[in-house]
Amino acid sequence: MLDLPMHRLIPKMAVPTIVSMLVTTVYNFADTYFVSHLGTTATAAVGVNFSLDNLIMTAGSFLAVGANSFIARLLGAKQDKKAAQVLSTAFFTAFFMGLLAMAAGLLFLEPLVRLLGATDTTVQYSMDYAGFVLLAAPFMASSFVLNHCLRSEGSAAFAMIGIAVGAILNIVLDPIFIFVFDLGVKGASIATAISKIVSFVILLTPYLRRHSLLYLSVRNIRYSREIISEVVKMGLPATLRSTLATLSMIVLNRMAGAYSDSVLAGMSVVNRIIMFPTAAILGFGQGFQPVAGFNWGAKRYDRVYKGFTFASATALIAGAIMGLLLAVFARPLIGLFTKTDAELIAIAVFSIRLQCLVKPIHSWSIVVNMLYSGLGKARGAAILSVTRQGLFLIPMLLILPALFAEWGLAAAQFASDILTMTVVVPLCVTIVKEIRRNMRFAEAENDPPVIESERVVS
């Protein structure tokens, strides 16, 4: 963390995280792909439940992101015992929050899926899918903590393995439960739930076998003021981001469903496909975050600056390349989900290509957000978290469809990315100035004092 050049360290940390994020996206993509063979209505129903995944993720990411940021800074400052207390507190709290989400969701299942955007024609499919996913909610929520904290101590490769095995299992089980056992949408849900639980067990293994730097124990739970304050401070931006993402998805689903099941299914497919480049950049940013936090805690501000410069350039270039490829192959990708629904194809291709235009700046904004999170800058991280999903996307979802009907709905995410730059750029300038100022102070402290030689008066 303190010696390896940034162009080697960040990829080393980020590649396993990118794979983990992409594999997580495969969960949703595989379900949508196999369910699409059951028809447009079934595809729309699975899309509705994408918001349910976000709700469960909110329960875990609040603690996972907050713990990750704090643990990385504690390890940089050589406070391993306190870091282990943060891990245990976050893990067991996340499991309990997942239990609450499961109980509440199962108790109010039909109102829940209708709230998420299910229509009269998709409500039964949506309930079939949501039921088994909710049963896995405690394992999903606590898996987020295990995944993030393994990365914060440098075990990104093991975190990747845990997520990857679950995704591969999901892809194998989906066609078996959907078609062989003839369980339809319910079969996709069962396959997803089993896969999530298997991933949880794998991620938990290094802690149970004491093969990790930190250790997990009920005796380590500490609800101290410092731990609660730091986890909440840095977890709150992630919660705001997840909550607003869920809210915007609900608004999107409800508005799309008002046009037709084809529009609802089309936007569902768009979200599945666009998540691949987004997940790759999120994984890259999450690989960069503990590097920034560790070096900030160790007062190596020069390495924080070098890391951010490298991460920014990489995100911009990667975003441009992925956006170009996705725009070129948008129609064949949509064709994987339907061959006959012309309305679905048209709206989905239009939305994807618009979002590809802004993929470079969206990618860079993620890196800026991760920088704020890694350095423990809660206010800036919170502002960045609410900007795209809350400040701009939800208003665009309300304004643009009023002007351009379903085409405005398809363009809302593109418009929100453009507007987000008005907030990201000033915040980036502010944090870079602070890093450079700390670099100058550190250099002044490390330089030996200059002793002025005595003047010789002739």
C-alpha positions in Angstrom: 0.0 0.0 0.0 2.8 2.4 0.8 5.5 1.4 -1.7 4.1 -0.2 -4.9 3.7 2.4 -7.8 0.1 3.5 -8.3 -0.1 2.2 -11.8 0.5 -1.3 -10.4 -1.2 -1.0 -7.0 -4.6 0.3 -8.1 -5.0 -2.3 -10.8 -3.9 -5.0 -8.4 -6.6 -3.9 -5.9 -9.2 -3.0 -8.6 -9.1 -6.0 -11.0 -10.6 -8.5 -8.4 -13.1 -5.8 -7.4 -14.1 -5.2 -11.0 -14.6 -8.9 -11.5 -16.7 -9.0 -8.4 -18.9 -6.1 -9.5 -19.3 -7.6 -13.0 -20.2 -10.9 -11.6 -22.8 -9.3 -9.4 -24.3 -7.8 -12.5 -24.4 -11.2 -14.1 -26.8 -12.3 -11.4 -29.4 -9.8 -12.7 -28.5 -10.2 -16.3 -28.8 -14.0 -16.2 -32.2 -13.9 -14.5 -33.5 -11.4 -17.1 -32.1 -13.3 -20.0 -33.6 -16.7 -19.1 -36.9 -15.1 -17.9 -37.2 -13.2 -21.2 -37.9 -16.6 -22.9 -41.2 -16.6 -20.9 -42.4 -13.4 -22.5 -42.4 -9.6 -22.2 -44.6 -9.6 -19.1 -42.3 -11.9 -17.2 -39.3 -9.7 -18.2 -41.0 -6.6 -16.9 -41.8 -8.4 -13.6 -38.1 -9.2 -13.0 -37.2 -5.6 -13.9 -39.5 -4.4 -11.2 -37.6 -6.5 -8.6 -34.4 -4.9 -9.6 -35.5 -2.2 -7.1 -35.9 -4.9 -4.4 -32.2 -5.8 -4.8 -31.4 -2.2 -4.3 -33.4 -2.0 -1.1 -31.6 -5.0 0.3 -28.3 -3.6 -0.9 -29.1 -0.4 1.0 -29.4 -2.4 4.3 -25.9 -3.7 3.8 -24.1 -1.0 1.9 -24.7 1.6 4.7 -22.6 -0.5 7.0 -20.3 -2.0 4.4 -19.1 1.3 2.8 -18.8 3.0 6.2 -16.8 0.1 7.7 -14.6 -0.2 4.6 -13.5 3.5 4.7 -12.9 3.4 8.5 -11.0 0.1 8.5 -8.7 1.2 5.6 -7.7 4.3 7.6 -7.3 2.4 10.8 -5.0 -0.2 9.2 -3.0 2.7 7.6 -2.6 4.1 11.2 -1.7 0.5 12.5 -4.8 0.2 14.7 -5.7 -3.4 13.8 -7.6 -4.2 17.0 -10.1 -1.4 16.5 -10.4 -2.3 12.8 -11.5 -5.8 13.9 -14.1 -4.3 16.2 -15.5 -2.2 13.3 -15.7 -5.3 11.1 -17.6 -7.4 13.7 -20.0 -4.5 14.6 -20.9 -3.9 11.0 -21.3 -7.5 10.0 -23.7 -8.6 12.8 -25.7 -5.4 12.5 -26.1 -5.9 8.7 -27.3 -9.5 9.3 -29.9 -8.2 11.7 -31.0 -5.4 9.3 -31.4 -8.1 6.6 -33.7 -10.1 8.9 -35.9 -7.0 9.5 -36.0 -6.4 5.7 -37.0 -10.1 5.1 -39.7 -10.1 7.7 -41.2 -6.7 6.6 -41.1 -7.7 2.9 -42.7 -11.1 3.3 -45.4 -9.6 5.5 -46.4 -6.9 3.0 -45.3 -8.7 -0.2 -48.1 -7.6 -2.6 -48.1 -3.9 -1.5 -44.3 -4.0 -1.8 -44.1 -5.1 -5.4 -46.9 -2.7 -6.4 -44.9 0.1 -4.8 -41.9 -1.0 -6.8 -43.8 -0.6 -10.0 -45.6 -3.9 -10.6 -48.7 -3.5 -12.9 -51.9 -5.7 -12.7 -50.4 -7.9 -15.4 -47.0 -8.3 -13.7 -47.9 -8.4 -10.0 -48.1 -12.2 -9.6 -44.8 -12.7 -11.5 -43.3 -10.0 -9.3 -44.5 -11.7 -6.1 -43.2 -15.0 -7.3 -39.7 -13.5 -7.8 -39.6 -11.4 -4.7 -40.5 -14.1 -2.2 -37.4 -16.2 -2.4 -35.1 -13.2 -2.8 -36.4 -11.8 0.5 -35.5 -15.1 2.2 -31.9 -14.5 1.3 -31.9 -10.9 2.5 -29.9 -11.4 5.7 -27.1 -13.2 3.8 -27.1 -10.6 1.0 -26.9 -7.6 3.4 -24.1 -9.1 5.5 -22.2 -10.3 2.4 -21.8 -6.7 1.4 -19.9 -6.1 4.7 -17.7 -9.2 4.2 -16.9 -8.2 0.5 -16.0 -4.6 1.3 -14.0 -5.4 4.4 -12.0 -8.1 2.7 -11.0 -5.5 0.1 -10.1 -3.0 2.8 -7.5 -5.3 4.2 -6.1 -6.2 0.8 -7.9 -9.5 0.2 -9.7 -8.4 -2.9 -8.9 -11.6 -4.8 -10.7 -13.8 -2.2 -13.7 -11.4 -2.2 -13.8 -11.9 -6.0 -13.8 -15.7 -5.6 -16.8 -15.6 -3.3 -18.9 -13.5 -5.6 -17.8 -15.3 -8.8 -18.7 -18.8 -7.5 -22.2 -17.5 -6.6 -22.7 -16.0 -10.1 -21.5 -19.1 -11.9 -23.9 -21.2 -9.8 -26.7 -18.8 -10.5 -26.2 -19.1 -14.3 -26.2 -22.9 -14.0 -29.2 -23.1 -11.8 -31.4 -20.6 -13.7 -32.3 -22.8 -16.7 -32.6 -25.9 -14.5 -35.2 -24.3 -12.1 -37.0 -22.2 -14.8 -37.3 -24.8 -17.6 -36.3 -28.3 -16.3 -38.4 -28.0 -13.1 -40.9 -25.8 -14.9 -40.9 -23.2 -12.1 -40.9 -20.2 -14.3 -40.1 -16.8 -12.7 -40.2 -18.5 -9.3 -37.4 -20.8 -10.4 -35.2 -17.8 -11.3 -35.8 -16.4 -7.8 -34.8 -19.7 -6.1 -31.6 -19.9 -8.2 -30.7 -16.4 -7.2 -31.4 -17.0 -3.5 -29.3 -20.2 -3.4 -26.4 -18.4 -5.2 -26.4 -15.5 -2.8 -26.3 -17.8 0.2 -23.4 -19.8 -1.2 -21.5 -16.6 -1.8 -22.1 -15.6 1.8 -20.6 -18.9 3.1 -17.5 -18.5 0.9 -16.9 -14.9 2.0 -17.3 -15.9 5.6 -14.8 -18.8 5.4 -11.5 -16.8 5.8 -12.9 -15.2 9.0 -14.1 -18.5 10.4 -10.7 -20.1 9.7 -8.7 -17.1 10.9 -7.0 -16.7 7.5 -7.7 -13.0 7.4 -5.9 -10.0 8.8 -8.9 -9.1 10.9 -11.1 -11.5 12.9 -14.8 -11.7 13.3 -16.4 -12.4 16.7 -19.5 -11.5 18.7 -17.2 -10.4 21.5 -15.7 -7.8 19.2 -19.0 -5.9 18.8 -18.5 -2.3 20.0 -21.2 0.3 19.7 -18.8 3.0 20.7 -19.4 6.6 19.8 -16.3 6.7 17.6 -17.2 3.5 15.6 -20.9 4.5 15.2 -19.9 8.1 14.2 -17.3 7.0 11.6 -19.4 4.2 10.1 -22.6 6.3 9.9 -20.7 9.3 8.6 -19.2 7.4 5.7 -22.1 4.9 5.3 -24.7 7.6 5.0 -23.6 8.8 1.6 -23.8 5.2 0.3 -27.2 4.8 1.9 -28.4 8.1 0.3 -27.1 6.9 -3.1 -28.7 3.5 -2.8 -32.0 4.9 -1.5 -32.2 7.5 -4.2 -31.3 4.9 -6.9 -34.1 2.7 -5.6 -36.5 5.7 -5.5 -35.6 6.7 -9.0 -36.0 3.2 -10.2 -39.4 3.0 -8.7 -40.4 6.2 -10.4 -39.0 4.9 -13.7 -40.8 1.6 -13.4 -44.1 3.2 -12.5 -43.9 5.7 -15.4 -42.7 3.1 -17.9 -45.5 0.7 -16.9 -48.1 3.5 -17.5 -47.1 3.4 -21.2 -47.0 -0.3 -21.7 -45.3 -3.6 -20.6 -43.0 -3.3 -23.6 -41.6 0.1 -22.4 -41.3 -1.3 -18.8 -39.5 -4.4 -20.1 -37.3 -2.2 -22.4 -36.1 0.0 -19.5 -35.5 -3.1 -17.4 -33.3 -4.5 -20.1 -31.5 -1.2 -20.5 -30.7 -1.1 -16.8 -29.3 -4.6 -16.9 -27.1 -3.9 -19.9 -25.8 -0.5 -18.8 -24.9 -1.9 -15.4 -22.0 -3.8 -17.0 -19.8 -0.7 -17.8 -21.1 1.0 -14.7 -20.2 -2.0 -12.5 -16.7 -2.1 -14.1 -16.0 1.5 -13.2 -17.6 1.1 -9.7 -15.3 -1.9 -9.2 -12.3 0.2 -10.3 -13.4 3.0 -7.9 -13.9 0.6 -5.0 -10.4 -0.8 -5.7 -9.0 2.8 -5.6 -10.9 3.8 -2.4 -9.0 1.7 0.2 -5.7 2.7 -1.5 -6.6 6.4 -1.0 -7.8 5.8 2.5 -4.8 3.8 3.6 -2.3 6.3 2.3 -4.3 9.2 3.7 -4.3 7.5 7.2 -0.5 7.0 6.8 -0.1 10.7 5.8 1.3 9.8 2.4 -0.6 12.6 0.6 1.7 12.5 -2.4 0.5 8.9 -3.1 -3.1 9.9 -2.6 -2.6 12.6 -5.3 -0.8 10.2 -7.7 -3.5 7.6 -7.2 -6.3 10.0 -8.0 -4.6 11.3 -11.1 -4.0 7.7 -12.4 -7.6 6.6 -11.4 -9.2 9.7 -13.1 -7.3 9.2 -16.4 -8.1 5.4 -16.4 -11.8 6.0 -15.7 -12.1 8.6 -18.5 -10.4 6.4 -21.1 -12.2 3.2 -20.0 -15.5 5.0 -20.0 -15.0 6.2 -23.5 -14.0 2.8 -24.8 -16.9 0.9 -23.1 -19.4 3.5 -24.2 -18.3 3.2 -27.8 -18.5 -0.6 -27.8 -21.8 -0.6 -26.1 -23.3 1.9 -28.5 -22.1 -0.1 -31.6 -23.5 -3.4 -30.3 -26.7 -2.0 -28.6 -29.1 -3.5 -31.1 -27.6 -7.1 -31.0 -27.6 -7.0 -27.2 -31.2 -6.0 -27.0 -31.9 -8.8 -29.5 -30.9 -11.3 -26.9 -34.0 -10.5 -25.0 -36.6 -10.2 -27.8 -36.8 -10.6 -31.5 -40.4 -9.5 -32.1 -41.2 -6.6 -29.8 -40.4 -3.6 -31.9 -41.4 -1.1 -29.3 -39.1 -2.7 -26.7 -36.2 -2.7 -29.1 -36.6 0.9 -30.2 -36.9 2.4 -26.8 -34.0 0.3 -25.3 -31.5 1.0 -28.1 -32.3 4.8 -28.0 -31.7 4.9 -24.2 -28.5 2.9 -24.2 -26.9 5.0 -27.0 -27.7 8.2 -25.2 -26.1 7.0 -22.0 -23.0 5.8 -23.8 -22.4 9.4 -24.9 -21.8 10.4 -21.3 -20.2 7.2 -20.0 -16.7 8.9 -19.7 -17.8 11.7 -17.4 -20.1 9.4 -15.4 -17.1 7.1 -14.9 -14.9 10.0 -13.7 -17.6 11.2 -11.3 -17.5 7.8 -9.7 -13.8 8.1 -9.0 -14.3 11.5 -7.5 -17.0 10.1 -5.2 -14.7 7.2 -4.2 -11.9 9.7 -3.3 -14.2 11.6 -0.9 -15.4 8.3 0.6 -11.8 6.9 1.0 -10.5 10.1 2.7 -13.4 10.2 5.1 -14.9 13.4 3.7 -18.5 12.8 4.6 -20.0 16.0 3.5 -18.6 15.9 0.0 -19.4 12.2 -0.3 -23.0 12.9 0.7 -23.4 15.7 -1.8 -22.0 13.5 -4.6 -24.2 10.7 -3.6 -27.5 12.7 -3.8 -26.6 14.7 -6.9 -27.2 12.3 -9.8 -30.0 10.1 -8.4 -31.9 12.7 -6.3 -31.0 16.2 -7.4 -31.2 15.6 -11.1 -32.5 12.1 -12.2 -35.8 12.2 -10.4 -36.7 15.7 -11.6 -35.7 14.6 -15.2 -37.9 11.6 -14.9 -40.8 13.9 -14.1 -40.0 16.7 -16.6 -38.8 15.0 -19.8 -41.7 12.5 -20.2 -44.1 15.4 -19.9 -42.4 16.9 -23.0 -41.4 13.8 -25.0 -43.5 10.9 -23.6 -41.6 7.6 -23.4 -38.7 9.0 -25.3 -38.1 11.6 -22.6 -38.2 8.8 -20.0 -35.5 7.0 -22.0 -33.3 10.1 -22.0 -33.6 11.0 -18.3 -30.4 9.3 -17.2 -28.4 10.9 -20.0 -29.7 14.4 -19.0 -28.9 13.8 -15.3 -25.3 12.8 -16.0 -24.8 16.0 -17.9 -26.2 18.1 -15.1 -24.2 16.2 -12.5 -20.9 17.6 -13.8 -22.0 21.1 -12.5 -21.5 19.7 -9.0 -18.7 17.1 -9.5 -16.2 19.6 -11.1 -16.2 22.2 -8.2 -16.0 19.4 -5.6 -13.0 17.8 -7.4 -11.2 21.1 -7.5 -11.8 21.6 -3.7 -10.5 18.2 -2.7 -7.5 18.3 -5.0 -6.5 21.7 -3.5 -6.7 20.1 0.0 -4.5 17.1 -1.0 -1.9 19.4 -2.5 -1.9 21.7 0.5 -1.3 18.7 2.8 1.5 17.5 0.4 3.3 20.9 0.9 2.9 20.7 4.7 4.3 17.2 4.8 7.2 18.1 2.6 8.0 21.1 4.8 8.0 18.8 7.9 10.2 16.2 6.4 12.8 18.6 4.9 15.8 19.3 7.2 16.1 22.8 8.4 18.3 25.1 6.3 21.1 26.7 8.4 22.1 30.0 7.0 25.9 30.2 6.8 27.6 33.1 8.6 28.5 36.0 6.6 32.1 36.9 6.3 32.6 40.5 6.5 35.7 41.7 4.8 
